[in-house]
Amino acid sequence: MAESARLLRPGARLVLTAWAHRSQHRLVGVFLDAVAEARAMPPADLPRGPDFFRFSDDQDFAAARRRQGLASPAVTAITFGQRFAGLDELWNGMLAATVRVSALMMRQPEEVRHRIRAAFDRVVGGYRCGDVLELPVAVKPATARKPDPGECAALDCDEGGPPW
């Protein structure tokens, strides 16, 4: 975010996207809930990564943009249902498409992987819609504008932001 803000020319807009809270963005939330229910710990050699839901709170997301000297932060939400043919399609698709979630799941001892999968099956079962699964997905496109030089004081900018 800082590098993107730095590279913007005055008056230009920055558009970012974050995931909504895991209670709204169930595509990842169901996996994290299954890990928690199975009481699985991240493997010791799995490097820490950023919080997947770090910017799910609109105010935190706006504050992060203000800290970069960006003005007029706005967030909208896009929600939809993502359909899957069944549990295996969702499970296998997520494990093939992600690095951290896949490592978190597959680098567990076999007994823990079985507990995670059993918890996953229970959690996801609540999203059955007829013959398919339909999980709520929520993303948050957010915008902000790099103010013209000297304009920041008149806008909703953080005084401690970069001096453009």
Backbone as JSON Lines, residues from 0, in Angstrom:
{"i":0,"aa":"M","n":[0.83,-1.18,0.0],"ca":[0.0,0.0,0.0],"c":[0.88,1.25,0.0]}
{"i":1,"aa":"A","n":[1.92,1.23,0.8],"ca":[2.82,2.4,0.89],"c":[3.49,2.65,-0.46]}
{"i":2,"aa":"E","n":[3.98,1.61,-1.1],"ca":[4.66,1.79,-2.39],"c":[3.68,2.24,-3.46]}
{"i":3,"aa":"S","n":[2.49,1.7,-3.46],"ca":[1.47,2.13,-4.43],"c":[1.14,3.6,-4.23]}
{"i":4,"aa":"A","n":[0.96,4.01,-2.97],"ca":[0.65,5.4,-2.68],"c":[1.81,6.31,-3.1]}
{"i":5,"aa":"R","n":[3.02,5.86,-2.87],"ca":[4.19,6.67,-3.23],"c":[4.26,6.9,-4.74]}
{"i":6,"aa":"L","n":[3.9,5.88,-5.51],"ca":[4.02,5.98,-6.96],"c":[2.88,6.73,-7.63]}
{"i":7,"aa":"L","n":[1.79,6.95,-6.91],"ca":[0.66,7.68,-7.51],"c":[1.05,9.13,-7.78]}
{"i":8,"aa":"R","n":[0.54,9.65,-8.87],"ca":[0.73,11.09,-9.09],"c":[-0.41,11.81,-8.39]}
{"i":9,"aa":"P","n":[-0.22,13.06,-8.01],"ca":[-1.28,13.81,-7.33],"c":[-2.58,13.8,-8.15]}
{"i":10,"aa":"G","n":[-3.66,13.58,-7.44],"ca":[-4.99,13.52,-8.05],"c":[-5.4,12.12,-8.5]}
{"i":11,"aa":"A","n":[-4.45,11.19,-8.55],"ca":[-4.76,9.83,-9.0],"c":[-5.42,9.03,-7.88]}
{"i":12,"aa":"R","n":[-6.17,8.02,-8.27],"ca":[-6.87,7.16,-7.32],"c":[-6.17,5.82,-7.21]}
{"i":13,"aa":"L","n":[-6.21,5.28,-6.01],"ca":[-5.71,3.94,-5.73],"c":[-6.92,3.07,-5.41]}
{"i":14,"aa":"V","n":[-6.98,1.9,-6.01],"ca":[-8.05,0.95,-5.74],"c":[-7.4,-0.32,-5.19]}
{"i":15,"aa":"L","n":[-7.88,-0.75,-4.03],"ca":[-7.39,-1.95,-3.37],"c":[-8.59,-2.84,-3.06]}
{"i":16,"aa":"T","n":[-8.33,-4.1,-2.86],"ca":[-9.4,-5.02,-2.47],"c":[-8.95,-5.82,-1.25]}
{"i":17,"aa":"A","n":[-9.86,-5.96,-0.3],"ca":[-9.6,-6.78,0.88],"c":[-10.79,-7.73,1.05]}
{"i":18,"aa":"W","n":[-10.56,-8.78,1.82],"ca":[-11.66,-9.69,2.14],"c":[-12.47,-9.13,3.29]}
{"i":19,"aa":"A","n":[-13.75,-9.4,3.29],"ca":[-14.6,-9.07,4.43],"c":[-14.25,-10.02,5.57]}
{"i":20,"aa":"H","n":[-14.82,-9.78,6.74],"ca":[-14.58,-10.62,7.92],"c":[-14.91,-12.08,7.59]}
{"i":21,"aa":"R","n":[-14.24,-12.99,8.26],"ca":[-14.44,-14.42,7.98],"c":[-15.87,-14.89,8.2]}
{"i":22,"aa":"S","n":[-16.64,-14.18,9.01],"ca":[-18.05,-14.55,9.18],"c":[-18.86,-14.22,7.92]}
{"i":23,"aa":"Q","n":[-18.36,-13.32,7.08],"ca":[-19.02,-12.96,5.83],"c":[-18.35,-13.61,4.62]}
{"i":24,"aa":"H","n":[-17.04,-13.8,4.72],"ca":[-16.27,-14.41,3.63],"c":[-15.98,-15.85,4.02]}
{"i":25,"aa":"R","n":[-16.95,-16.7,3.76],"ca":[-16.86,-18.06,4.26],"c":[-15.95,-18.96,3.42]}
{"i":26,"aa":"L","n":[-15.58,-18.53,2.24],"ca":[-14.72,-19.34,1.39],"c":[-13.44,-19.73,2.13]}
{"i":27,"aa":"V","n":[-12.83,-18.81,2.84],"ca":[-11.65,-19.1,3.65],"c":[-12.07,-19.38,5.1]}
{"i":28,"aa":"G","n":[-13.09,-18.7,5.55],"ca":[-13.53,-18.84,6.94],"c":[-13.84,-20.27,7.34]}
{"i":29,"aa":"V","n":[-14.43,-21.06,6.44],"ca":[-14.76,-22.44,6.81],"c":[-13.5,-23.26,7.07]}
{"i":30,"aa":"F","n":[-12.43,-22.99,6.33],"ca":[-11.17,-23.71,6.56],"c":[-10.55,-23.32,7.89]}
{"i":31,"aa":"L","n":[-10.54,-22.02,8.19],"ca":[-9.97,-21.57,9.45],"c":[-10.8,-22.04,10.63]}
{"i":32,"aa":"D","n":[-12.12,-22.08,10.46],"ca":[-12.99,-22.6,11.52],"c":[-12.72,-24.08,11.76]}
{"i":33,"aa":"A","n":[-12.49,-24.84,10.69],"ca":[-12.21,-26.28,10.83],"c":[-10.88,-26.5,11.54]}
{"i":34,"aa":"V","n":[-9.88,-25.7,11.22],"ca":[-8.58,-25.81,11.89],"c":[-8.74,-25.51,13.38]}
{"i":35,"aa":"A","n":[-9.5,-24.46,13.69],"ca":[-9.72,-24.09,15.1],"c":[-10.49,-25.19,15.83]}
{"i":36,"aa":"E","n":[-11.55,-25.71,15.2],"ca":[-12.34,-26.76,15.83],"c":[-11.5,-28.02,16.09]}
{"i":37,"aa":"A","n":[-10.59,-28.32,15.18],"ca":[-9.72,-29.49,15.33],"c":[-8.55,-29.22,16.28]}
{"i":38,"aa":"R","n":[-8.47,-28.01,16.78],"ca":[-7.38,-27.59,17.69],"c":[-6.0,-27.85,17.07]}
{"i":39,"aa":"A","n":[-5.9,-27.58,15.78],"ca":[-4.63,-27.77,15.07],"c":[-3.8,-26.49,15.19]}
{"i":40,"aa":"M","n":[-2.53,-26.69,15.39],"ca":[-1.59,-25.56,15.47],"c":[-0.82,-25.46,14.16]}
{"i":41,"aa":"P","n":[-0.43,-24.25,13.77],"ca":[0.39,-24.14,12.56],"c":[1.7,-24.91,12.74]}
{"i":42,"aa":"P","n":[2.17,-25.56,11.7],"ca":[3.46,-26.25,11.8],"c":[4.55,-25.25,12.21]}
{"i":43,"aa":"A","n":[5.49,-25.72,13.04],"ca":[6.53,-24.83,13.58],"c":[7.36,-24.17,12.48]}
{"i":44,"aa":"D","n":[7.55,-24.85,11.36],"ca":[8.38,-24.28,10.31],"c":[7.59,-23.49,9.25]}
{"i":45,"aa":"L","n":[6.3,-23.29,9.48],"ca":[5.48,-22.48,8.57],"c":[5.69,-21.02,8.91]}
{"i":46,"aa":"P","n":[6.29,-20.24,8.0],"ca":[6.51,-18.82,8.3],"c":[5.19,-18.09,8.55]}
{"i":47,"aa":"R","n":[5.24,-17.13,9.44],"ca":[4.05,-16.31,9.7],"c":[3.77,-15.47,8.46]}
{"i":48,"aa":"G","n":[2.53,-15.32,8.18],"ca":[2.11,-14.48,7.05],"c":[1.17,-13.41,7.55]}
{"i":49,"aa":"P","n":[0.78,-12.52,6.67],"ca":[-0.16,-11.48,7.08],"c":[-1.52,-12.07,7.44]}
{"i":50,"aa":"D","n":[-2.22,-11.42,8.32],"ca":[-3.57,-11.82,8.69],"c":[-4.45,-11.72,7.44]}
{"i":51,"aa":"F","n":[-5.08,-12.82,7.08],"ca":[-5.92,-12.86,5.88],"c":[-7.03,-11.81,5.94]}
{"i":52,"aa":"F","n":[-7.51,-11.53,7.13],"ca":[-8.63,-10.6,7.3],"c":[-8.19,-9.26,7.9]}
{"i":53,"aa":"R","n":[-6.93,-8.9,7.71],"ca":[-6.35,-7.69,8.32],"c":[-7.18,-6.44,8.05]}
{"i":54,"aa":"F","n":[-7.68,-6.29,6.84],"ca":[-8.41,-5.08,6.5],"c":[-9.91,-5.33,6.36]}
{"i":55,"aa":"S","n":[-10.44,-6.32,7.07],"ca":[-11.87,-6.59,6.98],"c":[-12.72,-5.51,7.66]}
{"i":56,"aa":"D","n":[-12.13,-4.8,8.62],"ca":[-12.83,-3.7,9.28],"c":[-12.67,-2.44,8.43]}
{"i":57,"aa":"D","n":[-13.8,-1.84,8.02],"ca":[-13.75,-0.67,7.15],"c":[-12.95,0.48,7.74]}
{"i":58,"aa":"Q","n":[-13.09,0.72,9.05],"ca":[-12.37,1.83,9.68],"c":[-10.86,1.59,9.68]}
{"i":59,"aa":"D","n":[-10.44,0.35,9.96],"ca":[-9.01,0.03,9.92],"c":[-8.47,0.17,8.51]}
{"i":60,"aa":"F","n":[-9.25,-0.25,7.53],"ca":[-8.84,-0.16,6.14],"c":[-8.69,1.3,5.72]}
{"i":61,"aa":"A","n":[-9.64,2.14,6.12],"ca":[-9.57,3.58,5.8],"c":[-8.38,4.23,6.51]}
{"i":62,"aa":"A","n":[-8.16,3.86,7.77],"ca":[-7.04,4.43,8.53],"c":[-5.7,4.07,7.89]}
{"i":63,"aa":"A","n":[-5.58,2.85,7.39],"ca":[-4.33,2.43,6.73],"c":[-4.07,3.29,5.5]}
{"i":64,"aa":"R","n":[-5.1,3.62,4.75],"ca":[-4.91,4.49,3.58],"c":[-4.58,5.91,4.0]}
{"i":65,"aa":"R","n":[-5.22,6.39,5.05],"ca":[-4.9,7.74,5.54],"c":[-3.44,7.83,6.01]}
{"i":66,"aa":"R","n":[-2.95,6.77,6.65],"ca":[-1.55,6.77,7.1],"c":[-0.58,6.9,5.94]}
{"i":67,"aa":"Q","n":[-1.01,6.54,4.76],"ca":[-0.17,6.68,3.57],"c":[-0.37,8.04,2.9]}
{"i":68,"aa":"G","n":[-1.12,8.92,3.56],"ca":[-1.33,10.27,3.02],"c":[-2.41,10.33,1.96]}
{"i":69,"aa":"L","n":[-3.24,9.31,1.88],"ca":[-4.3,9.28,0.87],"c":[-5.57,9.89,1.43]}
{"i":70,"aa":"A","n":[-6.31,10.55,0.57],"ca":[-7.52,11.26,0.98],"c":[-8.77,10.54,0.48]}
{"i":71,"aa":"S","n":[-9.88,10.9,1.08],"ca":[-11.21,10.42,0.68],"c":[-11.31,8.9,0.58]}
{"i":72,"aa":"P","n":[-10.89,8.18,1.62],"ca":[-11.0,6.72,1.54],"c":[-12.47,6.29,1.56]}
{"i":73,"aa":"A","n":[-12.79,5.35,0.7],"ca":[-14.16,4.82,0.64],"c":[-14.06,3.3,0.47]}
{"i":74,"aa":"V","n":[-15.02,2.6,1.06],"ca":[-15.08,1.14,0.95],"c":[-16.49,0.75,0.56]}
{"i":75,"aa":"T","n":[-16.59,-0.17,-0.37],"ca":[-17.88,-0.76,-0.71],"c":[-17.76,-2.26,-0.47]}
{"i":76,"aa":"A","n":[-18.86,-2.94,-0.49],"ca":[-18.84,-4.4,-0.3],"c":[-19.53,-5.06,-1.48]}
{"i":77,"aa":"I","n":[-18.94,-6.13,-1.92],"ca":[-19.54,-6.96,-2.96],"c":[-19.73,-8.35,-2.35]}
{"i":78,"aa":"T","n":[-20.95,-8.82,-2.34],"ca":[-21.24,-10.14,-1.77],"c":[-21.92,-11.01,-2.83]}
{"i":79,"aa":"F","n":[-21.63,-12.27,-2.77],"ca":[-22.26,-13.22,-3.69],"c":[-22.1,-14.61,-3.11]}
{"i":80,"aa":"G","n":[-22.8,-15.55,-3.67],"ca":[-22.68,-16.95,-3.27],"c":[-21.83,-17.7,-4.28]}
{"i":81,"aa":"Q","n":[-20.83,-18.41,-3.8],"ca":[-19.98,-19.22,-4.67],"c":[-20.42,-20.67,-4.55]}
{"i":82,"aa":"R","n":[-20.77,-21.26,-5.66],"ca":[-21.28,-22.64,-5.66],"c":[-20.19,-23.66,-5.91]}
{"i":83,"aa":"F","n":[-20.33,-24.79,-5.25],"ca":[-19.43,-25.93,-5.42],"c":[-20.28,-27.18,-5.55]}
{"i":84,"aa":"A","n":[-19.8,-28.14,-6.35],"ca":[-20.55,-29.37,-6.56],"c":[-20.61,-30.21,-5.28]}
{"i":85,"aa":"G","n":[-19.65,-30.04,-4.4],"ca":[-19.65,-30.81,-3.16],"c":[-18.45,-30.47,-2.3]}
{"i":86,"aa":"L","n":[-18.33,-31.16,-1.19],"ca":[-17.26,-30.92,-0.22],"c":[-15.88,-31.11,-0.84]}
{"i":87,"aa":"D","n":[-15.71,-32.16,-1.61],"ca":[-14.39,-32.44,-2.19],"c":[-13.96,-31.37,-3.18]}
{"i":88,"aa":"E","n":[-14.89,-30.85,-3.95],"ca":[-14.53,-29.79,-4.9],"c":[-14.0,-28.56,-4.16]}
{"i":89,"aa":"L","n":[-14.67,-28.16,-3.1],"ca":[-14.23,-27.02,-2.31],"c":[-12.89,-27.33,-1.62]}
{"i":90,"aa":"W","n":[-12.79,-28.46,-0.96],"ca":[-11.57,-28.86,-0.24],"c":[-10.37,-28.9,-1.19]}
{"i":91,"aa":"N","n":[-10.49,-29.65,-2.26],"ca":[-9.38,-29.82,-3.2],"c":[-9.05,-28.52,-3.93]}
{"i":92,"aa":"G","n":[-10.07,-27.75,-4.26],"ca":[-9.84,-26.48,-4.93],"c":[-9.07,-25.5,-4.07]}
{"i":93,"aa":"M","n":[-9.42,-25.41,-2.8],"ca":[-8.72,-24.48,-1.9],"c":[-7.29,-24.95,-1.66]}
{"i":94,"aa":"L","n":[-7.11,-26.23,-1.47],"ca":[-5.76,-26.73,-1.22],"c":[-4.86,-26.55,-2.45]}
{"i":95,"aa":"A","n":[-5.44,-26.61,-3.64],"ca":[-4.65,-26.42,-4.86],"c":[-4.41,-24.95,-5.17]}
{"i":96,"aa":"A","n":[-5.26,-24.07,-4.66],"ca":[-5.2,-22.66,-5.05],"c":[-4.5,-21.75,-4.04]}
{"i":97,"aa":"T","n":[-4.19,-22.26,-2.87],"ca":[-3.59,-21.41,-1.84],"c":[-2.25,-21.99,-1.39]}
{"i":98,"aa":"V","n":[-1.44,-21.13,-0.86],"ca":[-0.15,-21.57,-0.33],"c":[-0.25,-21.78,1.17]}
{"i":99,"aa":"R","n":[-0.67,-20.74,1.89],"ca":[-0.67,-20.81,3.35],"c":[-1.74,-21.75,3.89]}
{"i":100,"aa":"V","n":[-2.96,-21.67,3.38],"ca":[-4.02,-22.55,3.89],"c":[-3.66,-23.99,3.57]}
{"i":101,"aa":"S","n":[-3.15,-24.23,2.37],"ca":[-2.76,-25.59,2.0],"c":[-1.66,-26.11,2.93]}
{"i":102,"aa":"A","n":[-0.63,-25.29,3.18],"ca":[0.45,-25.72,4.07],"c":[-0.06,-25.94,5.5]}
{"i":103,"aa":"L","n":[-0.95,-25.06,5.94],"ca":[-1.52,-25.2,7.28],"c":[-2.25,-26.53,7.43]}
{"i":104,"aa":"M","n":[-2.94,-26.95,6.39],"ca":[-3.71,-28.19,6.46],"c":[-2.84,-29.43,6.23]}
{"i":105,"aa":"M","n":[-2.06,-29.4,5.16],"ca":[-1.4,-30.61,4.7],"c":[-0.11,-30.94,5.44]}
{"i":106,"aa":"R","n":[0.43,-30.0,6.18],"ca":[1.65,-30.27,6.92],"c":[1.37,-30.66,8.36]}
{"i":107,"aa":"Q","n":[0.15,-31.03,8.62],"ca":[-0.24,-31.53,9.94],"c":[0.03,-33.03,10.0]}
{"i":108,"aa":"P","n":[0.19,-33.57,11.2],"ca":[0.22,-35.04,11.32],"c":[-1.08,-35.63,10.78]}
{"i":109,"aa":"E","n":[-1.02,-36.85,10.31],"ca":[-2.18,-37.47,9.66],"c":[-3.43,-37.44,10.53]}
{"i":110,"aa":"E","n":[-3.28,-37.74,11.81],"ca":[-4.45,-37.74,12.72],"c":[-5.07,-36.36,12.81]}
{"i":111,"aa":"V","n":[-4.27,-35.31,12.81],"ca":[-4.79,-33.94,12.88],"c":[-5.47,-33.58,11.56]}
{"i":112,"aa":"R","n":[-4.89,-34.0,10.43],"ca":[-5.53,-33.75,9.12],"c":[-6.92,-34.38,9.08]}
{"i":113,"aa":"H","n":[-7.05,-35.57,9.65],"ca":[-8.37,-36.23,9.67],"c":[-9.35,-35.43,10.54]}
{"i":114,"aa":"R","n":[-8.88,-34.92,11.68],"ca":[-9.75,-34.09,12.53],"c":[-10.17,-32.82,11.8]}
{"i":115,"aa":"I","n":[-9.23,-32.2,11.1],"ca":[-9.55,-30.98,10.34],"c":[-10.59,-31.28,9.28]}
{"i":116,"aa":"R","n":[-10.4,-32.36,8.54],"ca":[-11.34,-32.69,7.47],"c":[-12.72,-33.0,8.04]}
{"i":117,"aa":"A","n":[-12.79,-33.71,9.16],"ca":[-14.08,-34.0,9.78],"c":[-14.77,-32.71,10.23]}
{"i":118,"aa":"A","n":[-14.0,-31.8,10.81],"ca":[-14.56,-30.5,11.22],"c":[-15.01,-29.7,10.0]}
{"i":119,"aa":"F","n":[-14.22,-29.72,8.95],"ca":[-14.56,-29.04,7.7],"c":[-15.89,-29.57,7.16]}
{"i":120,"aa":"D","n":[-16.03,-30.88,7.11],"ca":[-17.27,-31.48,6.6],"c":[-18.48,-31.02,7.42]}
{"i":121,"aa":"R","n":[-18.31,-30.92,8.74],"ca":[-19.42,-30.45,9.6],"c":[-19.72,-28.97,9.33]}
{"i":122,"aa":"V","n":[-18.69,-28.15,9.31],"ca":[-18.88,-26.7,9.13],"c":[-19.51,-26.4,7.77]}
{"i":123,"aa":"V","n":[-18.98,-27.01,6.73],"ca":[-19.46,-26.73,5.38],"c":[-20.84,-27.33,5.12]}
{"i":124,"aa":"G","n":[-21.16,-28.4,5.81],"ca":[-22.46,-29.02,5.62],"c":[-23.62,-28.05,5.81]}
{"i":125,"aa":"G","n":[-23.43,-27.03,6.62],"ca":[-24.47,-26.03,6.83],"c":[-24.72,-25.13,5.63]}
{"i":126,"aa":"Y","n":[-23.89,-25.24,4.62],"ca":[-24.03,-24.4,3.42],"c":[-24.56,-25.2,2.23]}
{"i":127,"aa":"R","n":[-25.12,-26.37,2.52],"ca":[-25.69,-27.18,1.45],"c":[-26.97,-26.52,0.98]}
{"i":128,"aa":"C","n":[-27.09,-26.45,-0.34],"ca":[-28.27,-25.85,-0.98],"c":[-28.71,-26.84,-2.05]}
{"i":129,"aa":"G","n":[-29.61,-27.75,-1.68],"ca":[-29.99,-28.81,-2.61],"c":[-28.81,-29.75,-2.81]}
{"i":130,"aa":"D","n":[-28.43,-29.92,-4.06],"ca":[-27.33,-30.84,-4.39],"c":[-25.96,-30.16,-4.4]}
{"i":131,"aa":"V","n":[-25.9,-28.87,-4.13],"ca":[-24.63,-28.14,-4.19],"c":[-24.37,-27.43,-2.87]}
{"i":132,"aa":"L","n":[-23.15,-26.95,-2.74],"ca":[-22.8,-26.07,-1.62],"c":[-22.82,-24.64,-2.14]}
{"i":133,"aa":"E","n":[-23.25,-23.71,-1.33],"ca":[-23.19,-22.31,-1.71],"c":[-22.65,-21.52,-0.52]}
{"i":134,"aa":"L","n":[-21.42,-21.04,-0.67],"ca":[-20.76,-20.3,0.4],"c":[-20.82,-18.8,0.14]}
{"i":135,"aa":"P","n":[-21.15,-18.03,1.18],"ca":[-21.11,-16.58,1.03],"c":[-19.67,-16.09,0.85]}
{"i":136,"aa":"V","n":[-19.48,-15.21,-0.1],"ca":[-18.19,-14.58,-0.35],"c":[-18.41,-13.08,-0.27]}
{"i":137,"aa":"A","n":[-17.5,-12.38,0.38],"ca":[-17.61,-10.92,0.49],"c":[-16.24,-10.3,0.31]}
{"i":138,"aa":"V","n":[-16.15,-9.4,-0.66],"ca":[-14.91,-8.66,-0.9],"c":[-15.2,-7.18,-0.73]}
{"i":139,"aa":"K","n":[-14.14,-6.42,-0.44],"ca":[-14.29,-5.0,-0.18],"c":[-13.35,-4.19,-1.06]}
{"i":140,"aa":"P","n":[-13.84,-3.74,-2.22],"ca":[-13.04,-2.8,-3.0],"c":[-12.99,-1.46,-2.26]}
{"i":141,"aa":"A","n":[-11.82,-0.89,-2.22],"ca":[-11.64,0.37,-1.49],"c":[-10.85,1.33,-2.37]}
{"i":142,"aa":"T","n":[-11.18,2.59,-2.29],"ca":[-10.49,3.61,-3.07],"c":[-9.98,4.7,-2.15]}
{"i":143,"aa":"A","n":[-9.03,5.44,-2.65],"ca":[-8.54,6.66,-1.99],"c":[-7.82,7.45,-3.08]}
{"i":144,"aa":"R","n":[-7.58,8.71,-2.81],"ca":[-6.97,9.6,-3.79],"c":[-5.74,10.25,-3.2]}
{"i":145,"aa":"K","n":[-4.72,10.38,-4.02],"ca":[-3.53,11.1,-3.6],"c":[-3.81,12.59,-3.8]}
{"i":146,"aa":"P","n":[-3.8,13.35,-2.72],"ca":[-4.13,14.77,-2.86],"c":[-3.04,15.54,-3.6]}
{"i":147,"aa":"D","n":[-3.44,16.67,-4.15],"ca":[-2.47,17.57,-4.75],"c":[-1.62,18.17,-3.64]}
{"i":148,"aa":"P","n":[-0.39,18.59,-3.94],"ca":[0.47,19.19,-2.89],"c":[-0.26,20.34,-2.2]}
{"i":149,"aa":"G","n":[-0.17,20.38,-0.88],"ca":[-0.81,21.43,-0.08],"c":[-2.28,21.22,0.17]}
{"i":150,"aa":"E","n":[-2.87,20.24,-0.45],"ca":[-4.31,20.0,-0.33],"c":[-4.67,19.17,0.9]}
{"i":151,"aa":"C","n":[-3.74,18.43,1.45],"ca":[-4.02,17.46,2.5],"c":[-4.7,18.07,3.72]}
{"i":152,"aa":"A","n":[-4.31,19.25,4.12],"ca":[-4.88,19.86,5.33],"c":[-6.38,20.11,5.17]}
{"i":153,"aa":"A","n":[-6.83,20.35,3.95],"ca":[-8.25,20.64,3.72],"c":[-9.07,19.37,3.56]}
{"i":154,"aa":"L","n":[-8.4,18.24,3.39],"ca":[-9.1,16.98,3.18],"c":[-9.05,16.11,4.42]}
{"i":155,"aa":"D","n":[-9.55,14.92,4.27],"ca":[-9.58,13.96,5.37],"c":[-8.28,13.14,5.39]}
{"i":156,"aa":"C","n":[-7.13,13.81,5.47],"ca":[-5.84,13.13,5.47],"c":[-5.28,13.09,6.88]}
{"i":157,"aa":"D","n":[-4.4,12.17,7.09],"ca":[-3.69,12.07,8.36],"c":[-2.5,13.02,8.3]}
{"i":158,"aa":"E","n":[-2.39,13.9,9.25],"ca":[-1.28,14.86,9.27],"c":[0.07,14.19,9.28]}
{"i":159,"aa":"G","n":[0.14,12.96,9.79],"ca":[1.42,12.28,9.86],"c":[1.77,11.52,8.59]}
{"i":160,"aa":"G","n":[0.99,11.67,7.53],"ca":[1.23,10.95,6.29],"c":[2.43,11.49,5.54]}
{"i":161,"aa":"P","n":[2.75,10.85,4.44],"ca":[3.89,11.28,3.64],"c":[3.71,12.71,3.13]}
{"i":162,"aa":"P","n":[4.79,13.47,2.97],"ca":[4.69,14.89,2.6],"c":[4.64,15.11,1.11]}
{"i":163,"aa":"W","n":[3.53,14.83,0.47],"ca":[3.44,15.18,-0.92],"c":[2.67,16.44,-0.99]}
